[in-house]
């Protein structure tokens, strides 16, 4: 007799239905019943669908309990909150300027909070505001406001009247484009008593007693931020009729990054004639922290327990303080080629904009100080690019495609650029030669092979007119199979041209295969070595050092004016690994892709052999 027990281990719809039918057939009432040919089959389908839906819902619900598998933002935020992590809000681009008020008078002058400055980028007008009152006294009759921070967006004030009887009252910042780093929170005693108390943001519970005037912050289900206060045990509790005043900047996020010209709207203390000097262009505008970023940062933030001890602690902190960071790398100064103790080095690759301005760096260092342990001093350094010079000759079967070689070449270049953006250009982006060449083979089914090679390049920016020593750190081993390798043809190093003091010839660099960098010029096609020991090349550690040299100018490169000297070497490995503040990326400007029919494929035409790549490649 069939088992009367129902098998509940299956989750697939058809198997669930089969188990239900097996169970029913085990009952005496339905032993010979034709389920497929009766209306009861519909009821069995309904039971199966219901069971399948419940199983699917249970699976989804279980996934949403864990940070790694949760997909709904409010669940990700909720789990992160349990780890003590608050996601970053939208960030307003910030610029630093000096403002001189001309023809002003008086013993003091105040730049009021909310003063508006206008700017334009790509034909669109953007508004920047001052977020604090600044009062100065003139120096030698000059009214100068120094290092004024301007935030892109609109300064908004929103008020709530406290009602402790309303258990559901929440103090929500109404806009999901509010930059919470600009938030100022004050509590007014009542509508009659206008005395205001400024509350400070509490990102830790340490040293917060019952009377501490602090506020807390969390992201709500709607993506907006909620301000909340203490309960009289941890933090001061609000009273009925208190008025909560929220002031913050609502921003357009990254749209105004790069703005570097401003005009005053209105006046400063009644004066409209001002001179504005931009010390750093607008930078740092960003969207709210992404789900992936929260998943990555929250566990590390919990681990560091509100202090920075390891390099990973600093990386997590910087991502939280500067959401515009695409990639962050931190390391101890003792790991440098020349060790520096008591310093933690931090490098930030911005998602939008160029390298960080000095104002942004100083602002970050100030914010990091509260998390420092002992005498450790953070220092922010710029990313350092190492370029991969990629060359490939691609063969394809003309019978396997109707595409022209120009079309295939264009698709290959697009694939390389996608690899460059999606895999490289960040501190942990390793260039994998086989990954890229496999990608090329898979661009089109007609491609039968590619013969590819790489070199790596650094840009040397000389100090014009000054005798200077230069060190280039590739941090990847150079190709050096034996002593004196390729000495007669310039070893593995080559450079673009430059000119030096006291000589009118265009100079170049190469190496002798034995650890020496040589300086030479060409005369009637013959290499004239001026200095056989102009520097050294460390093949093992990937370092090129140039002894003191007074460079007067730099040659044009590929027909364009340049301020850099390109120094290219042949690496030992075709996989290029970034170290510390190093970012590896493919040099798209010198990308060389040749596409031609494969002569070994039966029937393929040999026409097009020796094809010259499209202009610019």
Residue pairs with C-beta under 8 A, 6 or more apart in sequence:
1 26
2 22
2 25
2 26
3 22
3 26
4 23
4 26
4 27
5 23
6 19
6 20
6 23
7 19
7 22
7 23
8 19
10 16
10 19
11 52
11 55
11 56
11 59
12 52
13 48
13 49
13 52
16 48
16 51
16 52
17 44
17 45
17 48
20 44
20 47
20 48
21 35
21 44
24 30
24 33
24 35
24 44
25 31
25 33
25 35
33 40
35 41
35 44
63 69
63 70
63 71
64 70
64 71
64 72
64 75
65 75
65 79
66 79
67 76
67 79
67 80
67 83
67 295
67 298
67 299
68 295
70 76
70 79
70 295
71 291
73 223
73 291
74 220
74 221
76 291
76 294
76 295
77 87
77 218
77 219
77 294
79 298
80 86
80 87
80 294
80 298
81 218
83 298
83 299
83 301
83 302
84 301
84 302
84 306
85 294
85 297
85 298
85 301
85 302
86 203
86 217
86 218
86 219
87 219
87 288
87 289
87 293
87 294
88 286
88 288
88 289
88 320
88 323
89 178
89 179
89 180
89 181
89 219
89 225
89 288
89 289
90 176
90 177
90 178
90 179
90 251
90 253
90 286
90 287
90 288
91 179
91 181
91 251
91 253
91 284
91 285
91 286
91 322
91 323
91 324
92 151
92 152
92 153
92 179
92 182
92 249
92 251
92 253
92 284
92 285
93 151
93 152
93 251
93 254
93 256
93 257
93 259
93 282
93 283
93 284
93 285
94 149
94 150
94 151
94 152
94 282
94 283
94 284
94 359
94 360
94 363
95 128
95 149
95 150
95 259
95 260
95 262
95 278
95 280
95 281
95 282
95 283
95 359
96 147
96 148
96 149
96 150
96 278
96 279
96 280
96 357
96 359
97 117
97 148
97 150
97 262
97 276
97 277
97 278
97 279
98 144
98 145
98 146
98 147
98 148
98 276
98 277
98 279
99 111
99 144
99 145
99 148
99 264
99 268
99 274
99 275
99 276
99 277
100 142
100 143
100 144
100 145
100 274
100 275
100 277
101 109
101 143
101 144
101 145
101 268
101 269
101 271
101 273
101 274
102 271
102 273
102 274
102 275
103 271
103 273
104 138
104 143
104 269
104 271
106 269
107 137
107 138
108 135
108 136
108 137
109 135
109 136
109 137
109 138
109 143
109 268
109 269
109 271
110 133
110 134
110 135
110 136
110 268
110 269
111 130
111 133
111 134
111 135
111 136
111 145
111 148
111 268
111 269
112 130
112 133
112 268
113 130
113 131
113 132
113 133
113 155
114 129
114 130
114 155
115 129
115 130
115 264
115 266
115 268
116 127
116 128
116 129
116 264
116 265
116 266
117 127
117 128
117 129
117 130
117 150
117 262
117 263
117 264
117 265
117 276
118 125
118 126
118 127
118 128
118 262
118 263
118 265
119 125
119 126
119 128
119 256
119 259
119 261
119 262
119 263
119 282
120 126
120 259
120 261
121 255
121 256
121 258
121 259
124 255
126 152
126 252
126 255
126 256
126 259
127 152
127 153
127 154
127 265
128 150
128 151
128 152
128 153
128 256
128 259
128 262
128 282
129 150
129 151
129 153
129 154
129 155
129 249
130 148
130 149
130 150
130 151
131 149
131 151
131 155
131 182
131 184
131 249
134 145
134 148
136 143
136 144
136 145
147 279
147 359
149 359
150 262
150 282
151 179
151 182
151 249
151 251
152 249
152 251
152 252
152 255
152 256
152 259
152 282
152 285
153 177
153 179
153 249
153 250
153 251
153 252
154 249
154 250
155 247
155 248
155 249
156 175
156 178
156 247
156 248
156 249
156 250
157 245
157 246
157 247
158 173
158 174
158 245
158 246
158 247
159 243
159 244
159 245
159 246
160 169
160 171
160 243
160 244
160 246
161 191
161 241
161 242
161 243
161 244
162 169
162 238
162 239
162 240
162 241
162 242
162 243
162 244
163 169
163 240
164 238
164 239
164 240
165 240
170 220
170 226
170 228
171 226
171 227
171 228
171 244
171 246
172 220
172 224
172 225
172 226
172 227
173 180
173 183
173 224
173 225
173 226
173 227
173 246
173 248
174 224
175 224
175 250
176 222
176 223
176 224
176 288
177 250
177 251
177 252
177 253
178 224
178 225
178 248
178 249
178 250
178 251
179 248
179 249
179 250
179 251
180 217
180 225
180 248
182 248
182 249
183 201
183 217
183 227
183 246
183 247
183 248
184 198
184 246
184 247
184 248
185 198
185 199
185 201
185 215
185 227
185 244
185 245
185 246
185 247
186 196
186 197
186 198
186 199
186 244
186 245
186 247
187 196
187 197
187 199
187 213
187 238
187 242
187 243
187 244
187 245
188 194
188 195
188 196
188 242
188 243
188 245
189 195
189 196
189 242
189 243
190 241
190 242
190 243
191 241
191 243
196 245
197 213
198 213
199 213
199 214
199 215
199 229
199 236
200 213
200 214
200 215
201 214
201 215
201 216
201 217
202 208
202 212
202 214
202 215
202 216
202 235
203 306
204 306
205 234
206 306
208 214
208 230
208 234
208 235
209 234
210 230
210 232
210 233
210 234
210 235
210 236
210 237
211 236
212 230
212 235
212 236
213 235
213 236
214 229
214 230
214 235
214 236
215 227
215 228
215 229
215 235
216 227
216 228
216 229
216 235
217 225
217 226
217 227
217 228
218 225
218 226
218 228
219 225
219 226
220 226
223 288
227 244
227 246
229 235
229 236
229 237
229 238
230 236
230 237
231 237
238 244
251 285
252 285
253 285
253 286
253 287
254 285
254 286
254 287
254 324
254 351
254 352
255 285
256 282
256 285
257 282
257 283
257 284
257 285
257 324
257 352
257 353
258 281
258 282
258 283
258 353
259 281
259 282
260 278
260 281
260 282
261 278
262 276
262 278
263 276
264 272
264 274
264 276
266 272
268 274
279 357
279 358
279 359
280 357
280 358
280 359
280 360
281 353
281 357
283 324
283 350
283 353
283 356
283 357
283 360
284 322
284 324
284 353
284 360
285 324
285 352
286 323
286 324
286 351
286 352
287 323
288 323
289 297
289 320
289 323
293 319
293 323
296 319
297 316
297 319
297 320
300 312
300 313
300 315
300 316
301 316
301 317
301 320
303 312
303 313
304 310
304 312
304 313
304 316
304 317
304 371
306 371
307 313
307 371
307 373
308 314
308 317
308 344
308 368
308 371
308 372
308 373
308 376
308 378
309 373
311 330
311 331
311 332
311 344
312 330
313 371
314 330
314 344
314 346
314 368
314 378
315 328
315 329
315 330
315 346
317 368
317 371
318 325
318 328
318 330
318 346
318 348
318 364
318 368
319 325
319 328
321 364
321 367
321 368
322 348
322 360
322 364
324 350
324 351
324 352
324 353
325 348
325 349
325 350
325 351
326 349
326 350
326 351
326 425
326 426
327 348
327 349
327 426
327 427
327 428
327 429
327 583
328 346
328 347
328 348
328 349
328 427
329 346
329 347
329 427
329 428
329 580
329 581
330 344
330 345
330 346
330 347
331 344
331 345
331 580
332 343
332 344
332 345
333 339
333 340
333 341
333 342
333 343
333 344
333 345
333 379
334 340
334 341
335 580
336 345
336 580
337 471
337 473
337 543
342 375
342 376
342 377
343 376
343 377
343 378
343 379
344 376
344 377
344 378
344 379
345 379
345 380
345 381
345 580
345 581
346 378
346 379
346 380
346 381
347 380
347 381
347 382
347 383
347 384
347 427
347 580
347 581
348 356
348 380
348 383
349 383
349 425
349 426
349 427
349 583
350 356
355 382
355 383
356 364
356 380
356 382
361 380
364 380
365 378
365 379
365 380
368 378
369 378
372 378
381 581
382 581
383 427
383 581
383 582
383 583
384 473
384 581
384 582
384 583
385 458
385 459
385 582
385 583
385 584
385 585
386 456
386 457
386 458
386 474
386 475
386 476
386 576
386 578
386 582
386 583
386 584
386 585
387 456
387 457
387 458
387 459
387 585
387 586
387 587
388 431
388 454
388 455
388 456
388 457
388 576
388 584
388 585
388 586
388 587
389 454
389 455
389 456
389 457
389 568
389 587
389 590
390 416
390 436
390 452
390 453
390 454
390 586
390 587
390 591
390 592
391 452
391 453
391 454
391 592
391 593
392 412
392 437
392 440
392 450
392 451
392 452
392 453
392 592
392 593
392 594
393 450
393 451
393 452
393 594
393 596
394 408
394 409
394 412
394 440
394 447
394 449
394 450
394 593
394 594
394 595
394 596
395 447
395 448
395 449
395 450
395 451
395 596
395 597
395 598
396 405
396 408
396 444
396 446
396 447
396 448
396 595
396 596
396 597
396 598
397 446
397 448
397 597
397 598
397 601
397 604
398 446
398 597
398 601
398 603
398 604
398 605
399 601
399 603
399 604
400 445
400 446
401 408
401 444
401 445
401 446
403 411
403 444
403 446
405 595
405 596
405 597
405 608
405 611
406 595
406 614
408 443
408 444
408 446
408 447
408 595
409 593
409 594
409 595
409 613
409 614
410 614
411 443
411 444
412 440
412 443
412 593
412 595
413 591
413 593
413 617
415 439
415 440
415 443
416 436
416 439
416 440
416 586
416 588
416 591
416 593
417 586
417 588
419 435
419 436
419 439
419 586
420 585
420 586
420 588
423 429
423 431
423 432
423 435
424 431
424 583
424 584
424 585
424 586
425 583
425 584
425 585
426 583
427 578
427 580
427 581
427 582
427 583
428 578
429 578
429 583
429 584
429 585
430 575
430 576
430 577
430 578
430 584
431 454
431 575
431 576
431 577
431 584
431 586
432 575
433 452
433 454
433 574
433 575
434 574
436 452
437 450
437 452
440 447
440 450
440 452
441 447
441 449
441 450
448 598
448 601
449 598
454 571
454 574
454 576
455 568
455 569
455 570
455 571
456 474
456 476
456 568
456 569
456 570
456 571
456 576
457 566
457 567
457 568
457 569
457 587
458 472
458 473
458 474
458 544
458 566
458 567
459 564
459 565
459 566
459 567
460 470
460 472
460 495
460 546
460 564
460 565
460 566
460 567
461 563
461 564
461 565
462 468
462 470
462 498
462 549
462 551
462 554
462 565
463 551
464 551
464 552
464 553
465 501
465 550
465 551
465 552
466 550
467 548
467 549
467 550
468 548
468 549
468 550
468 551
469 545
469 546
469 547
469 548
469 549
470 535
470 545
470 546
470 549
471 543
471 544
471 545
471 546
472 543
472 544
472 545
472 546
472 567
473 542
473 543
473 582
474 542
474 543
474 544
474 569
474 571
475 541
475 542
475 577
475 578
475 579
475 580
475 582
476 542
476 571
476 572
476 573
476 576
476 577
477 539
477 540
477 541
477 542
477 571
477 572
477 573
478 492
478 537
478 538
478 539
478 540
478 542
478 569
478 570
478 571
478 572
479 485
479 492
479 539
479 570
479 571
479 572
480 492
480 513
480 539
480 540
480 572
483 513
483 514
484 512
484 513
484 514
485 491
485 492
485 513
486 492
486 513
487 512
487 513
487 514
490 510
490 511
490 518
490 527
491 510
491 511
491 512
491 513
491 537
492 511
492 513
492 569
492 570
493 509
493 510
493 511
493 517
493 537
493 544
493 567
493 568
493 569
494 508
494 509
494 510
494 567
494 568
495 508
495 509
495 510
495 565
495 566
495 567
495 568
496 508
496 554
496 555
496 557
496 562
496 565
496 566
497 506
497 507
497 508
497 554
497 555
497 565
498 506
498 507
498 508
498 551
498 553
498 554
498 555
498 565
499 505
499 506
499 507
499 551
499 552
499 553
499 554
499 555
500 507
500 519
500 549
500 550
500 551
500 552
501 550
501 551
501 552
502 550
503 521
503 530
505 521
505 523
505 528
506 521
506 522
506 555
507 519
507 520
507 521
507 530
508 519
508 520
508 521
508 522
509 517
509 518
509 519
509 520
509 534
509 535
509 546
509 567
510 517
510 518
510 520
511 517
511 518
511 537
512 518
512 532
515 536
515 537
515 538
515 539
516 532
516 533
516 534
516 535
516 536
516 537
517 533
517 534
517 535
517 536
517 537
517 544
517 545
517 546
518 529
518 531
518 532
518 533
518 534
519 529
519 530
519 531
519 534
519 549
520 527
520 528
520 529
520 530
521 527
521 528
521 530
522 528
533 547
534 546
534 547
534 549
535 544
535 545
535 546
535 547
536 543
536 544
536 545
537 543
537 544
537 545
537 569
538 544
538 545
539 572
542 571
544 567
544 569
551 565
554 562
554 563
554 564
554 565
555 562
556 562
557 564
557 566
558 589
558 590
576 584
577 584
578 584
589 616
591 617
592 613
592 617
593 613
593 617
594 611
594 612
594 613
595 611
596 608
596 609
596 610
596 611
597 604
597 605
597 606
597 607
597 608
597 609
598 604
599 606
599 609
